[in-house]
Amino acid sequence: LILVNSRHPPTHMTQHHLNLCCSYGIPVIVVFTKIDGCPDHALATSKKELAKLLKSPDIGRRPFAVKNEADVDTCVGKLQILAPMLDISCVTGEGLPLLRKLLFGLPKRRRHEKKVNRPFELLIDDVFNNVPGVGSVVSGFVNAGELTVGTTQVYVGPTDDGTFLRTVAKSAHISRINTTRVAAGQSATLAFSLNKEMRKKLRRGMVVVKENPTSTRQFDAEICVLKGEGTTIRESYQAYVHILNVRQTAFARNIEIVNNNALGLPPSHGAKQDSEGIVLRPGSRAKVRFEFAKRPEYLRPGMRMLFRDGRVRGVGIVTGIPTEASATP
C-alpha cells in the first residue's frame, strides 16, 4: 500500500518503494490522500507523474483508477499487471469504503499452514530480560513448524561466537493469552529457562529451532543492484544487509557475473570487468559471496535479502551456505 500526497508529485522514496515491490513480486495499491482540500490541477499532475513511474520498464504496471465496486472486483485478480489507484480523504471519508472492500478482497500471498510440517523456526524480533516472575522472554514470528511448550528442547542462537543456547520453553503467549502450542504463521512470545549469563547473550535477530542448529559467517547470494548514484560495487564492498530478521554489515568477498539467475530476471547489464576485477553498477546481476562483519548468523538457502549503502539499493536471494573448507579465505 503506497501512500501519495495528492497535493505534491511523487518523491524519490515513492520510486524506491515501487522498485522494491516490483523486485519482490509484491502487488501494489496506490492511495492518493488529502483529496478534500486538493486543487484539481495538482491531483491531475500527481496522477500523471505516478502513472509515468508505473509504466516505466523497471516497474511495468498498468495504472487502474478505482471509482466504484465493480472496478474493485475487476482488479482483485489482476494485481500482477494492474496497479489500482484510489482517491481517499480521512476528513470526509471519501473513498474509504472502496479501500476497505479492496483490502478485504485481496487473496493470501503466503499460506503458512502449509509450513507446519517443516522444522520449527521462530524469528526473534524483541527480547525482554528479567520479566518479574517469568525470567527471559522473547517475541517473534513463527516462520515454520510447530512447538509444544514445557517438554520440547529448543536451541536459541546463534550467539556472538556462533554457538546455540540449549533450553526449554516454559510457557508461550499469543495476543496475551496463555497457550501450550504455537504454529507457523503466528506471532508469539516464549519464556525460557536461562541463567543470568545466558540471558545476557540474547539479542534481536536470533532464531529458535528444535533441530540442526547451524550458523555461518559467509553465504552466497544472487543479487540485483536496483539503484546507485556514482557508486561501483567490487570485491571488499561493504553494505548493510537485511535477511528476514537479520540485520548486519557484510563484505563482498567474491563476485561472479551470472545471466542464469535464481531471481528469474533478464540477463545482467551494466556489469563489466576491469584490471581490478568485476565492477557492478545499477542494473547488474551477479552471484556474490558475502561475509558478515561482526558475528555469525542463522541462514538457509531460499531466504530473500535486501542490502543498502547510502542511496545504493539491491535485492537478492540466498542460494547457498559454503562449507568450512570452501569458506576459508
Secondary structure by P-SEA (a helix, b strand, c coil): cccccccccccaaaaaaaaaaaaabbbbbbbbcccccccaaaaaaaaaaaaaaaaccccbbbbbbbccaaaaaaaccccccbbbbbbbbcccccaaaaaaaaaaaccccccccccccccbbbbbcccccccccccbbbbbbbcccccccccbbbbcccccccbbbbbbbccccccccccccccccccbbbbbbccaaaaaaccccbbbbcccccccccccccccccccccccccccbbbbbbcccbbbbbbbcbbbbbcccccccccccccccccccccccccbbbbbbbbbccbbbbbbcccccccccccccbbbbbccccccccccc
